[in-house]
Amino acid sequence: MPEKPAEHTERSAVRSLLRLWPYVRPVRFRLVSAAVVAILASCLGLAIPLVLKWMVDGPVADRDPGGVWLGALYLLLLGILEALLFGLRRWLVARPLAGVEASMRAALYRHLQRLPVAFHDRWPSGQLLSRGTTDLMLLRLFLAFPLTFLLVNATTIVVGFLILFAQDWSLGLVLLAPAVPLMILCSLFETKYAVVARRAQDQVGDLTTVVEESVLGIRIIKGFGRHRSQALAFRELSRRLRTTELGKARLLAGIWALITAIPELAIGAALVLGTVQVADGDLSAGTLVAFLSTALALRWPVESIGFLLAISQESATATERYFEVMDVAEELGTEAAAEDGPGTGAAPAHALVPSPSPSTARSDAGVRDRDRGGLAFEGVEFRYPDAAPGSVPVLARIDLRIRPGETMALVGATGSGKTTLTALVPRLHELTAGRITLDGEDIAAMERPRLRELVSVAFEEPTLFSATVGENVLMGAEGAGEEELRRALAVAQADFVYDLPHGLDTQVGEQGLSLSGGQRQRLALARAVVGKPRFLVLDDPLSALDVHTETLVEAALRRVLEHTTAVVVAHRPSTVMLADRVALLSDGRISAVGTHQELLRGNAEYAWLMSGAELTASKEGSTR
């Protein structure tokens, strides 16, 4: 779970919202124009009481029907013009603000792709989804309405009070009297509402996580009959969110009631005082009508303060949540891609950094000293970023050299660090100490797009995307064509794809769950070999295959491994036989290196591991 800021931490909503400026700057002229138009429309509304004063003190007092009709025409024209200006304001902001939201969402998505794997291990996916959807929608609404009307309403109130004081300063002071208590109330409301708004938005993220996990894990839920427990968990989170939302509603209702009641009392007092002045002849009836009409026109700008402050606080919280993710440092080697400003529609990282073709990589490797070629681990040490200081590293003092064109099998007990070691090669995690070299070049000095052009990976848990079969395989090599695709499918013994309803164009569905585990694993293997990579990392790539398919895949894979330098995590003797040599990993250290036969004869731990694997394999074969 990400660390959430303390709910009572002091923070400035204005300072948080100012961080939106880089995204708003491209549309600033449209926003300023919209604000100016809205101010004009609001000030036109304040002209209506002046027309009423002229009508009451003029045509009405003089019993002039023509003047009354003329005044009515003025009022109609002012109303129509005000409506047109507000419509123009809406048109000015709609398209650019939709663009701002899209650019922020695109920037967030690009940033998520460049963040370390450790970040994604810590953060619940629902929290990230809520930041990219509901939070950004809230920010768009803030920029479209509250941001403009905080300025418009403030200007309207100032202009309105200038008109009130011009008509009668004593009545103006009566209406101004509630200003101080209202400011104190708004300050208290803002502080309390900020805490509740943050809690609610975090709870929305937690609820989104539960829903996503329930959908992705529906087979487990159904298989173990856990509908009730999941429903109870969802109900509890929903109840907490409901309680928080009701707390927000109570705060908003309280401030709205006070902001409405206090000015109403002031207007009532001004009405009584003004009536007395009219009766004494100190004030004209038209002036009193204009004064009260102006005061009533200011009701909405004043009463909306609570509503606008509430949305502003929620938007400030949404901004904080957005930048909590955007402020996380990206992986090293993505600087070129990071130069793209917000909303620029950046190209993928691999398009921004020149990457050598496989043939170029091989020729470059040939120039280097052969003794420094291949894949080498030199004094490698690794502990996870969130590990306690001084804790035992997952991997310690790993020294291993894989010669060019050689296949090395990694064997070890569960939890020995095999998968972690292979994840270090494409820099899914950063080393704590030591270095890894490819053909003598330190991977830490490589740009990640180039590194991942050279290294291809097939994970033990195959992940497929909501795309066609062909698109999923071709993700392994940009620019690969039909010939490479079919060759990779043949290597992975994935000819079953041609029998699917639409062949290579069949949509495999989210997570590839419409396919069996073995089918998914074969497509993942095809994706790894489609680009003929210089280096290949396979994490137990055949674990989900039956023995007959495994034999066919191994035969095809041997031909692929002849032309690449490979590391293969192996749990079964049949997979080990693909390798030229075997490295035994024990408690995060390389305890032995040799051929399969050498280790069987000379290492008791390896012999024990392989004997258990052979026994398991024989049992599996007898049940098939």
FENWOCOR-V551596 format. One record per residue. N is the residue number from 1. NEAR is the number of other ideal C-beta (glycine too) atoms within 8 Angstrom. D_CENTER is the distance of its C-alpha to the mean C-alpha in whole Angstrom. Layout:
# FENWOCOR-V551596
((N NEAR D_CENTER) (N NEAR D_CENTER))
This chain:
# FENWOCOR-V551596
((1 6 15) (2 8 13) (3 4 16) (4 6 16) (5 7 18) (6 5 21) (7 7 22) (8 5 25) (9 6 24) (10 3 25) (11 9 23) (12 5 23) (13 11 21) (14 7 23) (15 8 22) (16 13 18) (17 12 18) (18 7 20) (19 9 17) (20 10 16) (21 7 19) (22 8 18) (23 12 16) (24 11 19) (25 7 22) (26 9 22) (27 11 23) (28 8 25) (29 6 28) (30 10 27) (31 15 26) (32 8 29) (33 9 31) (34 12 30) (35 12 30) (36 8 34) (37 13 34) (38 14 33) (39 12 36) (40 9 38) (41 13 38) (42 13 38) (43 11 41) (44 12 43) (45 11 42) (46 14 44) (47 9 47) (48 13 48) (49 14 50) (50 10 52) (51 12 53) (52 14 54) (53 13 56) (54 11 58) (55 13 58) (56 13 60) (57 11 62) (58 11 63) (59 14 63) (60 11 63) (61 9 66) (62 7 68) (63 6 68) (64 9 67) (65 7 65) (66 7 64) (67 11 62) (68 11 60) (69 8 59) (70 9 58) (71 13 56) (72 8 54) (73 8 54) (74 9 52) (75 11 50) (76 8 49) (77 8 48) (78 13 46) (79 9 44) (80 8 43) (81 10 42) (82 11 40) (83 8 38) (84 8 38) (85 13 36) (86 11 34) (87 8 33) (88 9 33) (89 14 30) (90 8 28) (91 7 29) (92 12 28) (93 14 24) (94 9 23) (95 6 22) (96 12 21) (97 12 19) (98 9 17) (99 11 17) (100 15 15) (101 12 13) (102 9 12) (103 13 12) (104 14 10) (105 10 7) (106 11 9) (107 12 9) (108 14 5) (109 9 6) (110 11 9) (111 12 8) (112 10 6) (113 7 10) (114 11 12) (115 11 11) (116 9 14) (117 8 14) (118 10 15) (119 9 12) (120 9 11) (121 6 14) (122 8 14) (123 11 11) (124 10 11) (125 8 9) (126 15 9) (127 14 8) (128 11 4) (129 11 6) (130 14 7) (131 15 5) (132 10 4) (133 8 8) (134 9 11) (135 13 10) (136 15 10) (137 9 13) (138 12 14) (139 15 14) (140 12 16) (141 11 18) (142 15 19) (143 12 20) (144 10 22) (145 8 24) (146 11 24) (147 11 24) (148 14 27) (149 11 29) (150 10 29) (151 10 30) (152 13 33) (153 15 34) (154 9 34) (155 11 37) (156 15 38) (157 11 39) (158 8 41) (159 10 43) (160 14 44) (161 12 45) (162 8 47) (163 12 49) (164 14 49) (165 9 51) (166 5 53) (167 12 54) (168 12 55) (169 6 54) (170 7 55) (171 14 53) (172 12 50) (173 8 51) (174 11 51) (175 14 47) (176 8 46) (177 8 47) (178 11 44) (179 7 41) (180 7 41) (181 8 41) (182 14 38) (183 8 36) (184 8 37) (185 11 35) (186 13 32) (187 8 32) (188 8 32) (189 13 30) (190 11 27) (191 8 27) (192 9 27) (193 14 25) (194 13 22) (195 10 22) (196 12 22) (197 13 19) (198 12 17) (199 10 18) (200 12 18) (201 15 14) (202 11 14) (203 12 16) (204 11 14) (205 14 11) (206 12 14) (207 13 16) (208 12 13) (209 12 13) (210 13 17) (211 10 17) (212 11 15) (213 9 17) (214 11 20) (215 7 19) (216 8 19) (217 8 22) (218 8 24) (219 7 27) (220 8 27) (221 11 27) (222 8 30) (223 6 31) (224 6 32) (225 5 32) (226 8 30) (227 8 29) (228 6 30) (229 7 29) (230 11 25) (231 8 26) (232 8 27) (233 9 24) (234 12 22) (235 8 25) (236 8 25) (237 12 21) (238 9 22) (239 8 25) (240 9 23) (241 12 21) (242 8 24) (243 8 26) (244 12 23) (245 9 23) (246 8 27) (247 9 27) (248 13 25) (249 8 28) (250 8 31) (251 13 30) (252 12 29) (253 8 32) (254 9 34) (255 14 33) (256 11 34) (257 8 37) (258 10 38) (259 15 37) (260 9 39) (261 8 42) (262 11 43) (263 15 43) (264 8 45) (265 9 48) (266 12 48) (267 13 48) (268 8 51) (269 9 53) (270 14 53) (271 9 54) (272 8 57) (273 11 58) (274 14 58) (275 9 60) (276 8 63) (277 12 62) (278 12 63) (279 6 66) (280 7 67) (281 5 67) (282 5 65) (283 11 62) (284 8 62) (285 10 61) (286 15 58) (287 12 57) (288 13 56) (289 12 55) (290 14 52) (291 15 51) (292 12 50) (293 11 49) (294 14 47) (295 13 46) (296 8 45) (297 12 43) (298 13 41) (299 10 40) (300 8 37) (301 14 35) (302 12 36) (303 12 35) (304 10 32) (305 12 31) (306 13 30) (307 10 28) (308 12 26) (309 13 26) (310 14 24) (311 13 21) (312 14 21) (313 13 20) (314 12 18) (315 14 16) (316 14 17) (317 13 15) (318 16 12) (319 13 12) (320 12 13) (321 13 10) (322 14 8) (323 10 10) (324 10 10) (325 14 7) (326 9 9) (327 5 12) (328 9 12) (329 2 14) (330 9 14) (331 10 16) (332 8 20) (333 10 21) (334 11 18) (335 7 19) (336 9 21) (337 13 17) (338 8 16) (339 6 19) (340 7 17) (341 6 17) (342 8 14) (343 13 15) (344 7 17) (345 6 16) (346 9 16) (347 5 18) (348 7 17) (349 12 18) (350 10 21) (351 5 22) (352 10 22) (353 10 24) (354 4 28) (355 8 28) (356 10 31) (357 6 32) (358 10 34) (359 6 37) (360 8 37) (361 13 35) (362 9 38) (363 8 41) (364 10 39) (365 11 39) (366 6 43) (367 5 44) (368 10 43) (369 6 45) (370 6 45) (371 4 45) (372 9 41) (373 11 40) (374 12 38) (375 13 35) (376 11 36) (377 12 35) (378 9 36) (379 10 36) (380 16 33) (381 13 31) (382 13 28) (383 9 27) (384 8 23) (385 5 21) (386 5 21) (387 8 25) (388 4 28) (389 4 30) (390 3 33) (391 7 32) (392 5 33) (393 11 31) (394 8 30) (395 13 31) (396 8 34) (397 7 37) (398 13 36) (399 9 38) (400 10 38) (401 8 39) (402 12 39) (403 8 41) (404 9 40) (405 8 41) (406 11 41) (407 13 39) (408 15 38) (409 15 38) (410 14 36) (411 14 37) (412 10 37) (413 6 37) (414 3 33) (415 4 31) (416 10 33) (417 11 30) (418 12 31) (419 9 27) (420 11 26) (421 14 28) (422 13 27) (423 10 24) (424 13 25) (425 13 27) (426 9 23) (427 12 22) (428 6 19) (429 12 21) (430 8 23) (431 12 26) (432 8 28) (433 6 31) (434 11 33) (435 10 32) (436 15 31) (437 12 33) (438 14 33) (439 13 37) (440 9 37) (441 8 34) (442 8 32) (443 12 28) (444 10 27) (445 5 28) (446 11 27) (447 8 24) (448 12 21) (449 12 22) (450 12 26) (451 14 25) (452 9 23) (453 10 26) (454 11 29) (455 14 27) (456 12 26) (457 12 25) (458 13 26) (459 8 24) (460 9 26) (461 4 24) (462 13 23) (463 8 20) (464 12 20) (465 9 18) (466 6 19) (467 8 21) (468 11 25) (469 13 27) (470 9 27) (471 9 24) (472 14 23) (473 14 26) (474 11 26) (475 7 22) (476 13 24) (477 10 26) (478 4 25) (479 4 28) (480 10 30) (481 6 32) (482 5 34) (483 6 37) (484 12 34) (485 14 32) (486 8 35) (487 9 37) (488 14 33) (489 12 34) (490 10 37) (491 14 37) (492 13 34) (493 10 37) (494 12 34) (495 8 37) (496 8 36) (497 12 33) (498 7 36) (499 5 37) (500 9 34) (501 4 34) (502 8 33) (503 9 34) (504 10 31) (505 8 29) (506 11 29) (507 8 25) (508 14 25) (509 8 22) (510 6 19) (511 7 19) (512 14 23) (513 7 24) (514 5 27) (515 9 28) (516 6 30) (517 7 29) (518 10 32) (519 10 31) (520 13 27) (521 14 28) (522 15 31) (523 19 28) (524 14 26) (525 17 29) (526 15 30) (527 14 26) (528 14 27) (529 16 31) (530 15 30) (531 10 30) (532 9 33) (533 12 31) (534 12 33) (535 13 32) (536 16 31) (537 13 29) (538 13 30) (539 12 29) (540 10 31) (541 13 31) (542 13 34) (543 8 33) (544 9 33) (545 11 36) (546 7 39) (547 10 42) (548 6 43) (549 11 40) (550 11 39) (551 9 43) (552 9 42) (553 15 38) (554 13 40) (555 8 43) (556 12 40) (557 12 38) (558 9 41) (559 8 42) (560 11 38) (561 11 38) (562 7 42) (563 6 40) (564 12 37) (565 13 36) (566 14 35) (567 13 33) (568 13 34) (569 13 33) (570 13 36) (571 8 37) (572 11 40) (573 10 43) (574 10 42) (575 14 39) (576 13 41) (577 8 43) (578 12 41) (579 13 41) (580 6 44) (581 11 43) (582 16 41) (583 12 40) (584 15 40) (585 14 37) (586 11 38) (587 4 36) (588 11 34) (589 10 37) (590 11 39) (591 8 42) (592 11 44) (593 8 44) (594 9 46) (595 8 47) (596 12 46) (597 6 50) (598 8 51) (599 14 48) (600 10 50) (601 6 53) (602 7 52) (603 11 49) (604 5 49) (605 10 45) (606 13 45) (607 11 48) (608 8 46) (609 12 43) (610 13 44) (611 8 47) (612 8 44) (613 11 42) (614 10 46) (615 8 46) (616 9 43) (617 12 43) (618 8 47) (619 8 46) (620 9 43) (621 8 45) (622 6 48) (623 5 46) (624 6 45))
